[in-house]
Amino acid sequence: MFDTLIPTTLVGSYPQPAWLVDKEKLLGSGPPRVRMREVWRVADDLLEEAQDDATLAALHDQERAGIDIVSDGEVRRESYFNRFANALDGIDLETPGIVPSRSGRPTQVPRVVGPIRRAKPVQVRDVEFLRAHTDKPIKITIPGAFTMAKLALDEHYGDQETLIMAYADALNEEVRELKAAGADVIQIDEPYMQANPIEAEKFGVAAIDRALDGVDGPTVVHLCFGYAYVVSEKPEGYSYLPQLDACCAGAISIEAAQPKLDPAILEKLPNKKVLFGVINLGTEEVETPALVAERLRGALKHIPADRLIAAPDCGMKYLPRGVAFGKLKALAEGAAIIRNELH
């Protein structure tokens, strides 16, 4: 599905329309880990239809911009994390737990009080809807087992590895159905591996492999330093990345533009395709296609073109929609410059 030379794709989210969500409430807190119904401007009985319409708007913007592998923009979600993580059995939705966020701030999270199980499909309809409305390759994203375990208060298992693998089993059931529903590319989001490298060293690869067991076709694992609107100062290197060359996912997604990552790190992933972040989400300044092309040339010094995929650093949901569209257009046009040079 990555047959196009240096294809383009979103990493995850795209800005939700202001008629759908209250942006001030969304921006007024960190990414929610438990449900946050108050951000939606639409009544419950109209919400699904409104989210369908917003999905079509996000899809239309991607297609107009020239993006090769499209997504639903995660417009049905309050965060990349909470929709799936709070839809599982074993969670007390009425009484959340409290754990430190990656920045150390106390954060409400799902409280695990029983066996983690997937009782029903969560994102399968999302894929079916997107598949019905585009002929382009489609990608769906979902939070990873390690990250879900780190953003939970465990009052049932009492063992971190067991908790992670319970999440991985539930995730695997969902991912298999997402694939059957028409998803061309499956992406697992694992930002908390970067934030917890010692534990990731122990459980990270195994969690990914369990979640993707039996899943055919292109698969991606996304690592990042956090949303730009939350984390403005980012390190210049990953504390956990080369280890992922051993996992079963076919591609690794990393942010490189905002942290000014040295692309030489790509040499540490010799067996993977790489979604390379060339769009800085820490600024509303829209990149030029020439700047995008320059960043891609930097990556091509360390990785062959047939393993390079152009992407934003992370999810775009906290940007103004016009800015996000401009950045996507620059992404597509910058990749086209490099394709022409290579041809």
C-alpha positions in Angstrom: 0.0 0.0 0.0 3.1 2.2 0.2 3.7 1.5 -3.5 3.8 5.3 -4.4 7.4 6.6 -4.1 7.6 8.7 -0.9 3.8 8.6 -0.3 2.2 11.1 2.0 -0.2 10.5 4.9 -1.4 12.1 8.2 0.0 10.7 11.4 -3.4 10.8 13.1 -5.8 13.6 13.8 -7.0 16.5 11.7 -8.7 19.6 13.1 -12.4 19.0 14.0 -14.8 21.7 12.8 -15.7 24.4 15.3 -19.4 23.5 14.8 -18.7 20.0 16.1 -16.4 20.7 19.1 -15.8 23.5 21.5 -12.2 24.3 20.8 -11.7 26.4 23.9 -12.7 23.5 26.1 -10.5 21.1 24.0 -7.5 23.4 24.3 -8.2 24.2 28.0 -6.9 20.9 29.2 -4.4 18.2 28.2 -5.5 15.4 25.9 -8.4 13.7 27.8 -7.7 10.2 29.1 -11.3 9.6 30.3 -14.4 10.6 28.4 -15.0 14.4 27.9 -18.6 14.7 26.6 -18.7 18.4 27.2 -16.4 19.2 24.2 -19.1 18.2 21.7 -21.5 20.9 20.6 -24.0 18.4 19.2 -26.7 16.6 21.0 -26.3 12.8 21.6 -29.0 11.9 19.2 -27.3 13.9 16.4 -23.7 13.2 17.2 -23.0 10.2 15.0 -24.4 12.0 11.9 -22.5 15.1 12.7 -19.3 13.1 13.1 -20.0 11.4 9.8 -20.2 14.8 8.1 -17.0 16.0 9.8 -15.3 12.8 8.6 -16.2 13.7 5.0 -14.9 17.2 5.5 -11.5 15.8 6.8 -11.4 13.3 3.9 -12.2 16.1 1.4 -9.4 18.3 2.7 -6.9 15.4 2.5 -7.9 14.6 -1.1 -7.8 18.3 -2.1 -4.4 18.6 -0.6 -3.1 15.6 -2.6 -2.5 13.2 0.3 -1.9 9.6 -0.9 -3.0 7.5 2.1 -6.0 9.1 3.8 -7.6 8.7 7.2 -10.8 9.8 9.1 -8.8 12.5 10.8 -9.9 11.0 14.2 -12.7 13.5 14.2 -15.0 11.2 16.2 -12.5 11.2 19.1 -12.0 13.5 22.0 -8.3 12.4 22.0 -6.3 9.7 20.1 -6.5 7.7 23.3 -9.7 7.8 25.2 -12.4 6.6 22.7 -10.9 3.0 22.5 -9.4 2.8 26.0 -12.7 3.7 27.7 -14.8 1.3 25.6 -13.3 -1.8 27.1 -14.7 -4.0 29.8 -12.9 -4.0 33.1 -12.9 -0.1 33.4 -14.8 1.8 36.1 -16.1 4.8 34.0 -17.8 6.5 36.9 -14.7 6.8 39.2 -11.5 7.5 37.3 -8.1 7.0 38.7 -5.2 9.5 39.0 -1.7 9.0 37.6 1.1 11.4 36.6 1.1 12.5 33.0 4.4 12.4 31.0 4.9 15.9 32.3 4.3 14.9 35.9 0.9 16.5 36.2 -1.9 14.5 38.0 -4.2 13.2 35.3 -7.6 11.4 35.4 -7.3 8.0 33.7 -9.3 4.8 33.3 -9.4 2.8 36.5 -8.9 -1.0 35.9 -11.2 -2.9 38.3 -11.6 -6.2 36.3 -10.3 -8.2 33.4 -9.6 -6.0 30.3 -11.8 -7.3 27.5 -13.2 -6.0 24.2 -16.9 -6.5 24.5 -17.8 -5.1 21.1 -16.3 -3.3 18.0 -15.2 0.2 18.7 -13.8 1.7 15.5 -15.0 -0.8 12.9 -17.8 1.4 11.7 -15.3 4.3 11.4 -13.4 2.2 8.9 -16.5 1.0 7.0 -17.7 4.6 6.6 -14.4 5.8 5.4 -13.9 2.9 3.0 -17.4 3.6 1.5 -16.4 7.2 0.7 -13.0 7.0 -1.0 -11.1 4.9 -3.4 -7.8 5.9 -2.0 -5.8 3.7 0.4 -7.1 4.3 4.0 -5.4 4.2 7.4 -6.9 3.8 10.8 -5.1 4.7 14.1 -5.6 3.2 17.5 -3.8 3.6 20.9 -1.2 0.9 21.7 -1.3 -1.5 24.6 1.8 -0.1 26.4 0.4 3.4 26.3 -3.0 2.4 27.5 -1.5 0.5 30.4 0.7 3.5 31.3 -2.4 5.7 31.3 -4.5 3.5 33.6 -4.7 3.0 37.3 -4.5 -0.8 37.8 -6.5 -2.1 40.7 -7.0 -5.6 39.3 -3.9 -7.2 37.8 -1.2 -6.0 40.1 1.4 -6.7 37.5 2.4 -4.4 34.7 3.3 -7.0 32.1 0.0 -8.8 32.6 -1.9 -5.5 32.3 -0.1 -4.6 29.1 -0.7 -8.0 27.5 -4.4 -7.9 28.4 -4.6 -4.6 26.6 -2.7 -6.1 23.7 -5.1 -9.0 23.4 -8.1 -6.6 23.3 -6.3 -4.5 20.8 -5.6 -7.5 18.6 -9.2 -8.4 18.4 -10.1 -4.9 17.3 -7.3 -4.6 14.8 -8.2 -7.8 13.1 -11.7 -6.6 12.6 -10.5 -3.2 11.4 -8.5 -4.9 8.7 -11.4 -7.1 7.7 -13.6 -3.9 7.4 -11.3 -2.5 4.8 -8.4 -0.7 6.5 -5.4 -0.8 4.2 -3.0 0.5 6.9 -3.2 -0.1 10.7 -1.3 2.3 13.0 -0.7 1.8 16.7 0.1 4.9 18.7 2.7 4.3 21.4 4.0 7.7 22.6 4.5 6.5 26.1 7.3 4.1 25.0 9.4 7.2 24.4 8.4 8.6 27.7 9.2 5.3 29.6 12.2 3.8 27.9 13.2 1.4 30.7 9.8 -0.3 30.8 9.6 -0.1 27.0 12.8 -2.0 26.8 11.2 -4.8 28.8 7.7 -4.9 27.3 7.5 -2.7 24.2 8.3 -5.0 21.3 6.3 -7.9 22.9 3.3 -5.6 23.3 3.4 -4.5 19.6 3.9 -8.1 18.4 0.9 -9.4 20.5 -1.3 -6.5 19.3 -0.4 -7.1 15.6 -0.4 -10.9 15.7 -2.0 -12.4 12.6 -2.6 -9.0 11.0 -1.6 -8.9 7.3 -0.7 -5.8 5.3 1.0 -2.5 6.2 1.3 -1.8 9.9 2.8 1.3 11.6 3.9 2.2 15.2 3.9 5.9 16.0 6.2 7.4 18.6 6.4 11.0 19.5 7.3 13.5 22.3 3.8 14.7 22.8 1.4 17.1 21.1 3.2 20.4 20.3 0.6 22.5 22.1 1.4 20.6 25.3 5.1 20.0 24.9 6.9 23.0 23.3 10.5 22.1 24.3 11.4 18.7 22.8 14.6 16.6 23.0 16.7 16.3 19.9 16.8 12.5 20.1 14.6 9.5 21.0 15.3 7.6 24.2 13.6 4.5 22.7 13.6 3.9 19.0 16.3 1.5 17.5 14.8 -1.3 19.6 11.7 -1.1 17.4 13.5 -2.5 14.4 12.9 -5.9 16.0 9.1 -5.5 16.2 6.7 -7.0 13.6 5.3 -3.7 12.4 6.4 -2.7 8.9 6.9 1.0 9.5 7.8 3.3 12.4 6.4 6.9 12.6 8.7 9.5 14.2 8.5 13.3 14.6 11.6 15.1 13.3 10.6 18.7 12.2 9.9 20.4 15.5 12.7 18.7 17.6 15.1 19.1 14.7 15.9 15.4 14.9 19.2 14.3 13.3 18.0 12.0 10.4 21.0 9.8 10.9 18.9 8.0 13.5 17.1 6.4 10.5 20.1 4.2 10.1 19.1 2.5 13.3 15.9 1.2 11.6 17.4 -0.8 8.7 14.5 -3.1 8.3 11.6 -0.6 8.5 9.8 1.9 6.4 9.7 5.3 8.2 7.0 7.9 8.4 9.3 10.9 8.8 7.8 14.0 10.3 8.6 17.0 8.0 5.7 19.3 9.2 6.3 21.2 12.4 3.1 21.4 14.5 4.6 23.7 17.1 4.0 26.7 14.8 1.1 28.0 12.7 3.5 29.1 10.0 2.9 27.0 6.9 5.9 25.3 5.5 6.8 25.9 1.9 7.0 22.9 -0.4 10.7 23.7 -0.8 11.3 23.3 3.0 9.4 20.0 3.0 11.6 18.8 0.2 14.7 19.9 2.0 13.7 17.9 5.1 13.0 14.9 2.9 16.4 15.2 1.3 18.0 15.1 4.7 16.2 11.8 5.4 17.3 10.4 2.0 20.9 10.7 3.0 20.2 7.9 5.5 17.4 5.8 4.1 16.4 4.7 0.5 13.5 6.4 -1.1 11.4 3.2 -1.2 11.4 3.1 2.7 10.5 6.8 3.2 7.0 8.1 3.8 6.3 11.8 4.3 4.1 12.9 7.2 3.5 15.6 9.8 5.3 15.2 13.1 2.1 14.1 15.0 -1.6 14.7 15.1 -2.9 18.1 13.8 -6.1 18.5 15.7 -5.0 21.5 17.8 -4.1 23.6 14.8 -6.6 26.0 13.0 -8.1 24.1 10.1 -6.9 26.5 7.5 -3.3 26.2 8.8 -3.5 22.4 8.8 -4.8 22.3 5.3 -2.0 24.6 4.1 0.6 22.3 5.8 -0.9 19.2 4.2 -0.8 20.9 0.8 2.9 21.8 1.3 3.5 18.2 2.4 2.1 16.8 -0.8 3.8 19.3 -3.0 7.2 18.9 -1.2 7.0 15.1 -1.7 6.2 15.6 -5.4 9.4 17.8 -5.8 11.5 14.9 -4.4 9.7 12.3 -6.6 10.4 14.4 -9.7 14.1 14.7 -8.7 14.4 11.0 -8.2 12.7 10.2 -11.5 
